[in-house]
Amino acid sequence: MYKLLTVKGMFGDEQHIIRNDGNGSYTSFPAQEDNPNYQAYLKWVAEGNTPEPAENT
Amino acid sequence: MPYGNINVDTVTTSTTGGILGAGDASTMKNRIINGAMVISQRNGTSTVTPANADVTLDRWGSNMYPNASKYTVAQSTTAPVGFNNSLLVTSSSAYSVGATDIYTQFQWIEGYNTADLGWGTVNAKTVTLSFWVRSSLTGTFGGVIFNADGTRNYPYTYTISSANTFEQKTITIAGDTTGTWLTTNGRGIGVVFGLGVGTTYSGTAGAWSGTPYYSATGATSVVGTSGATFYITGVQLEVGSSATGFEYRQYQQELALCQRYYYKMYNGSQYIRIGFGPANATTDALITVFMQTPMRATPTSVTQTGSLGLWAGATVYATTATAIIPNSSSPFTAVVDATVASGLTVGATYQLIGNSDATASIAFSAEL
């Protein structure tokens, strides 16, 4: 459901998460604690789930 | 020659039942956005099963807690006279809600759009919630009005008398003189329609409470009956002690209001143009996307549908991912990192486009 993503922002590598929404849609969001999507991701991880690793680092 | 002041709650027109707006509002009468359920940027007319907190029709969120897939949502064309759309909830099973279960539809109204109500002060204004509702079930239904942290809650009930028939309901609520009600770009007032809420989160209707509620005690559970339907439209929250006519808005006006919270770029062409920006690596380009409507805040996520690509006049490099760069973005512009497998020229400018895909779109969220 979730996959890690590292992108090259303006000031270096940034960690993001990609969520597969189904129907060919993917939502990505930065790994920032105040991000509501990231909070949901952390809850998902806390439930014992593991994201797919990043492809590009 | 002075004529003095006239204090009125409503002004009735010569048309039977026609009432002009109450309060001081000649515009922004209705604090609800997309109350006529016209805008559906995310899913169009498709039926979806929302996850907890997902937004389906623009501005309308879903509580689906704790169990998933208890109901579906769709933009429907079944509507009362004067409306063309409604939000349709269909129960997916006969589910008995537990004490702490929460199944609802809700809308958070931004604090800027409720600041004049004066809630949390002695000058709190009375408001009236009105809506058209239709269900395959009859009986007492419920909902709640609450603040951002759930410390002020006003459960309400209404009765659906006839199955499968639209009925207009009106709830008048004395403004809350206590509590904290946000008045900036955060969550101002939450308007909730219960679809099945457990006893822990169901309270006595018609009074303000400090206990967090999501519906009223004794309300009918829509998710309790497999296949049960619940349509709602014409939702309006306005100042005053009576409901006035629905504030219709031009389509573009309503769309722009919605785009403050969710901005989707889509035009159905195979090569939609999204934005430009330089490659900062052979695998990454930083694309600037200009919002036509300033968003509520810097977007917190980007959603890509279909295939996108980076193009500089010759080869289209298929993107493998898109991500928003928060420290370079704002409510006015989003900077999107578009990632490809390889081949970009560092420093060259690329255009993010649809990659021969008419379904391609990109969307930004700054939802409450």
Interface residues (C-beta under 8 A of the other chain):
Chain A: L5 V7 K8 G9 M10 F11 E14 H16 I18 D21 N23 G24 S25 Y26 T27 S28 F29 P30 Q32 N35 P36 N37 A40 E55 N56
Chain B: S46 A53 N280 A281 T283 D284 L286 T300 S301 V302 T303 Q304 T305 G306 T320 A321 T322 A323 I324 I325 P326 N327 S328 V335 D337 T339 T359 S365
